[in-house]
Amino acid sequence: MFHLRMSVKTSLPCCMQIRTLPKNNQTEVYLLQYGSRNIVQKLAYSGFQLQEGVRKSTGLFPRTFGFLTPRRGNKGLVPIELCGKRFCSSCTFVNKKVPVSFRVEPPWRILFIGTDEFSLETLKALNDARLRDNHTLIEHLDVVALKLKKPCPVRKYADENGLNVSDWPIGDKHNTYDVGVVSSFGRLIPERVIHMFPYGILNVHPSILPRWRGASPIAHCLLHNDAVTGVTITEIRPKHFDIGPILISEKISVPPKITRAQLEKTLAIRGGHLLVEALSDLHWLERFESEQDPSRITYAHKLHSDLAKVNWEWSMEEIFRKYRALHDLMDLKSQYRGQTIKFRNMVDIDEIAGQISRIEEHDGHRSRPPGYAHFIPWAKTVCVKCGDGWVGFKTVIYRKTLPACQFNNGYLQSEKSEPLFYDEPEKLKMVHSI
């Protein structure tokens, strides 16, 4: 497989690891036991520099062919095969021997890591595939979940279906599983854990990476009015979220008026099915995995409460889009009489748009400033003037939760001047000072 000036004999499944020393920039070669990474033998190989050659797939593993180039007048090249897998970016299996526990085809032994409703759909897909295919794709399935006061959906499902559940963090699982799967876990996986799995850990991510890396890709997809989203299966890497190479992805169109919760359900189910497809061709997909395009990276940062603030100069569509992206996580909010007011149960903008003339006729004025509030009795809705029309809400939270009619009776009807909502407290202070 490779040529060295010294012979290497071992009966252990091993790989070559090439490391460059930072102090003297020399290259050393180590012979490592696969999986445990224990050093079996150190081959002093100073005076050579690694040069990566063309990438090519042969034999059992995808390999990169490279050379150790002599530095100090040594003549010739020393060819060596480099497999490029499992962070051992320059290694090869000696004598084509692999660990006894390593499998090159299904059925797989899988450890699943997850917590919430999104990851639950992934676990369901894995368990259904295990039972449906009579263990021809998945031989064994265990679960890892966070230990919380109230059992998370993943733990509850695992207990109900007889799956073995462990608490996070996990101990040594070397030679126990072939591949790990993580979905919507919210924790960085340490490198020592990733190295426990010969095929690494696969991640189910609800976007087309590298667009929307991070914690809230679905909400950001809706907030930015993306027409297309999807699911991506990647290998995870330590220290950062969603940076690993892509195995497979699938695009879907974003339906109009869909909410974050509805889109999450759709992507969760599709992500589970896509993962099962990836496991069916795992060995093949790992040969042709692709790195993410740095020029297309965008970040879906964690959602914060300021995102729920409404600027009433926005259009009806912009306010409705924000509502669809956030309403099941946080209520839209504004300012009223110097206090925060929140809005729930938004009326479909098409329904409001068809009645704008009737609303303005009932109000008696066609030109109202953005933020002006008016109650529509026949619809039992508080309507608010925005940039290009009106938006309506059935429920208001002001000191307590109130139906629109009660909010009107208690507050809007008692207004001596125009009832206005403001997106910033400073605007309210300015108006009262005039």
TORSEVO-998805 format. One record per residue (C-alpha): x, y, z. Coordinates in steps of 0.02 Angstrom, whole numbers, plus 50000, padded with zeros to 5 digits. Layout:
<recs>
      xx      yy      zz
       X       Y       Z
...
</recs>
This chain:
<recs>
      xx      yy      zz
   50000   50000   50000
   50144   50118   50033
   50333   50118   50029
   50443   50159   50177
   50629   50138   50202
   50590   50030   50354
   50473   49883   50366
   50320   49889   50478
   50244   49728   50543
   50089   49722   50651
   49939   49610   50672
   49835   49753   50743
   49713   49856   50640
   49813   50016   50623
   49828   50176   50526
   49967   50297   50486
   49959   50469   50566
   50074   50605   50502
   50103   50753   50619
   50208   50908   50591
   50300   50968   50745
   50270   51155   50773
   50440   51190   50851
   50558   51127   50717
   50431   51100   50576
   50486   50918   50562
   50368   50780   50512
   50343   50625   50618
   50245   50470   50574
   50149   50372   50703
   50071   50201   50687
   49905   50209   50781
   49783   50077   50835
   49619   50115   50748
   49478   50176   50858
   49571   50197   51022
   49709   50301   50940
   49839   50216   51050
   50014   50235   50981
   50076   50063   50930
   50240   50121   50857
   50323   50287   50822
   50418   50297   50659
   50545   50438   50666
   50529   50511   50494
   50602   50685   50504
   50658   50784   50354
   50505   50752   50247
   50358   50863   50204
   50182   50803   50165
   50111   50850   49995
   49933   50803   49958
   49897   50731   49787
   49737   50693   49694
   49586   50627   49787
   49529   50457   49731
   49416   50318   49794
   49484   50141   49796
   49464   49986   49902
   49364   49996   50061
   49391   50180   50099
   49401   50344   50007
   49585   50386   49995
   49692   50534   49957
   49858   50495   49877
   50002   50603   49933
   50190   50605   49950
   50321   50635   50081
   50439   50755   49995
   50621   50755   50051
   50685   50923   50115
   50871   50911   50141
   50936   50851   49975
   50855   50679   49987
   50816   50617   49814
   50650   50546   49756
   50474   50544   49827
   50404   50427   49957
   50225   50386   49905
   50095   50353   50041
   49907   50329   50040
   49802   50444   50148
   49623   50400   50192
   49566   50572   50249
   49431   50508   50366
   49387   50532   50550
   49499   50684   50572
   49649   50572   50535
   49680   50680   50384
   49833   50585   50328
   49826   50401   50369
   49808   50229   50291
   49756   50057   50348
   49906   49940   50356
   49887   49780   50254
   49703   49825   50224
   49659   49761   50397
   49513   49842   50487
   49449   49822   50665
   49341   49670   50698
   49199   49786   50753
   49209   49894   50596
   49075   49865   50465
   49078   49916   50284
   48893   49885   50252
   48727   49874   50347
   48655   49826   50466
   48720   49971   50571
   48730   49990   50758
   48672   50167   50793
   48678   50283   50943
   48550   50423   50929
   48571   50590   51022
   48424   50711   51033
   48295   50798   51141
   48149   50894   51063
   48003   50867   50944
   48111   50891   50789
   48236   50759   50842
   48092   50645   50894
   48039   50628   50711
   48217   50573   50668
   48214   50442   50805
   48043   50380   50747
   48109   50360   50569
   48259   50261   50631
   48155   50147   50742
   48025   50119   50606
   48164   50072   50484
   48238   49953   50613
   48073   49862   50637
   48010   49873   50458
   48167   49804   50376
   48187   49664   50502
   48356   49733   50561
   48433   49726   50386
   48473   49913   50391
   48483   49947   50578
   48535   49806   50692
   48537   49902   50855
   48473   50072   50910
   48513   50158   51076
   48469   50333   51132
   48557   50472   51227
   48456   50617   51299
   48476   50758   51423
   48421   50722   51600
   48286   50850   51637
   48155   50869   51774
   48020   50835   51645
   48065   50696   51521
   48099   50765   51347
   48001   50696   51198
   48147   50587   51142
   48169   50505   51313
   47982   50478   51331
   47970   50394   51160
   48122   50285   51193
   48051   50224   51359
   47881   50187   51281
   47961   50087   51139
   48087   49987   51239
   48244   50077   51177
   48392   50088   51294
   48417   50268   51354
   48577   50343   51426
   48604   50515   51503
   48714   50647   51425
   48864   50657   51437
   48908   50479   51388
   49054   50370   51435
   49171   50265   51328
   49076   50181   51185
   49222   50122   51079
   49187   49968   50973
   49001   49974   51021
   48923   50072   50876
   48958   50100   50692
   48885   50274   50675
   48807   50408   50783
   48659   50518   50739
   48622   50688   50817
   48470   50796   50783
   48424   50962   50864
   48527   50927   51020
   48593   51100   51059
   48758   51039   51130
   48929   51030   51050
   48989   50851   51036
   49168   50830   51102
   49300   50760   50986
   49328   50610   51099
   49146   50560   51073
   49154   50583   50884
   49306   50470   50877
   49207   50328   50958
   49113   50298   50795
   49203   50227   50642
   49084   50323   50528
   49078   50476   50642
   48915   50561   50691
   48785   50616   50564
   48682   50773   50591
   48506   50809   50527
   48496   50997   50496
   48336   51087   50438
   48409   51199   50303
   48513   51185   50145
   48686   51212   50218
   48787   51319   50221
   48635   51435   50225
   48570   51456   50402
   48700   51373   50509
   48651   51383   50691
   48511   51365   50817
   48357   51436   50727
   48365   51399   50540
   48177   51377   50515
   48128   51542   50595
   48264   51636   50498
   48206   51553   50337
   48033   51628   50362
   48095   51796   50428
   48200   51818   50270
   48060   51759   50155
   48159   51614   50080
   48066   51529   49939
   48163   51366   49959
   48230   51273   50110
   48265   51090   50145
   48360   50963   50248
   48546   50923   50249
   48635   50770   50318
   48812   50814   50370
   48954   50741   50472
   48982   50840   50630
   49146   50917   50681
   49202   50970   50855
   49205   51148   50925
   49080   51223   50801
   48901   51188   50745
   48853   51140   50567
   49024   51153   50486
   49049   50973   50432
   49050   50902   50254
   48884   50868   50169
   48831   50690   50128
   48660   50723   50055
   48528   50861   50051
   48353   50886   49986
   48267   51050   49941
   48083   51089   49966
   47981   51243   49921
   47918   51347   50067
   47727   51352   50055
   47646   51523   50070
   47573   51566   50241
   47656   51416   50325
   47704   51442   50508
   47868   51398   50590
   47790   51251   50684
   47711   51182   50525
   47873   51198   50427
   47971   51119   50569
   47855   50968   50567
   47873   50951   50378
   48063   50962   50383
   48076   50846   50534
   47980   50707   50445
   48075   50733   50282
   48240   50738   50377
   48204   50570   50458
   48168   50491   50289
   48323   50569   50212
   48431   50503   50353
   48367   50326   50324
   48410   50346   50139
   48584   50405   50187
   48611   50256   50301
   48564   50140   50158
   48707   50212   50054
   48818   50272   50195
   48979   50196   50133
   48951   50264   49958
   48899   50438   50017
   49053   50456   50127
   49162   50431   49975
   49085   50582   49889
   49048   50699   50033
   49074   50883   49991
   49138   51027   50095
   49024   51177   50122
   49046   51328   50010
   49118   51469   50120
   49046   51603   50006
   48867   51547   50041
   48874   51540   50232
   48737   51628   50330
   48702   51611   50516
   48537   51578   50604
   48578   51657   50771
   48480   51614   50926
   48313   51706   50932
   48298   51850   51057
   48147   51944   51121
   48186   52104   51023
   48143   52011   50863
   47961   52014   50918
   47950   52204   50912
   47835   52269   50775
   47868   52422   50670
   47696   52475   50612
   47769   52560   50459
   47806   52387   50390
   47690   52311   50261
   47552   52187   50301
   47656   52047   50226
   47810   52089   50330
   47712   52090   50494
   47622   51928   50447
   47789   51849   50402
   47860   51893   50572
   47705   51823   50656
   47720   51658   50561
   47904   51642   50608
   47887   51682   50793
   47710   51667   50861
   47730   51493   50939
   47892   51548   51023
   47854   51728   51072
   47713   51853   51049
   47729   52004   50936
   47742   52160   51043
   47732   52349   51039
   47706   52494   51160
   47540   52563   51224
   47522   52695   51359
   47705   52673   51405
   47691   52485   51433
   47722   52331   51328
   47572   52261   51237
   47574   52091   51151
   47468   52017   51012
   47404   51842   50979
   47292   51753   50853
   47330   51859   50701
   47197   51863   50566
   47247   51805   50392
   47304   51958   50294
   47200   51908   50142
   47046   51911   50250
   47091   52085   50313
   47143   52148   50141
   46972   52108   50071
   46889   52216   50204
   47006   52367   50210
   46877   52482   50128
   46743   52420   50249
   46860   52446   50399
   46903   52623   50345
   46720   52662   50311
   46674   52601   50485
   46814   52702   50562
   46763   52857   50464
   46940   52903   50411
   47044   52836   50269
   47210   52916   50319
   47270   52855   50488
   47451   52850   50549
   47539   52682   50566
   47502   52608   50738
   47324   52676   50748
   47208   52546   50827
   47025   52518   50787
   46905   52383   50846
   46794   52295   50717
   46640   52229   50806
   46577   52110   50672
   46747   52023   50666
   46787   52040   50852
   46959   52099   50799
   47077   52238   50848
   47144   52307   50685
   47304   52408   50678
   47354   52523   50535
   47520   52476   50454
   47622   52534   50306
   47507   52475   50167
   47345   52427   50253
   47283   52346   50414
   47327   52193   50518
   47208   52113   50642
   47223   52017   50806
   47092   51920   50904
   47186   51923   51071
   47285   52058   51160
   47398   52043   51313
   47399   52206   51410
   47424   52179   51596
   47326   52017   51567
   47263   51914   51421
   47108   51994   51345
   46996   51951   51197
   46990   52094   51072
   46815   52147   51125
   46865   52162   51309
   47021   52260   51263
   46912   52378   51163
   46785   52399   51304
   46918   52426   51437
   47043   52534   51342
   47009   52587   51162
   46837   52660   51196
   46904   52765   51341
   47040   52846   51234
   47017   53036   51226
   47139   53049   51081
   47188   52929   50942
   47237   52759   51013
   47411   52725   50948
   47535   52581   50967
   47721   52618   50951
   47869   52505   50920
   47985   52608   51033
   47948   52690   51203
   48044   52846   51149
   47913   52881   51014
   47776   52876   51145
   47867   53000   51257
   47891   53116   51108
   47706   53114   51064
   47650   53151   51244
   47770   53298   51252
   47691   53382   51100
</recs>
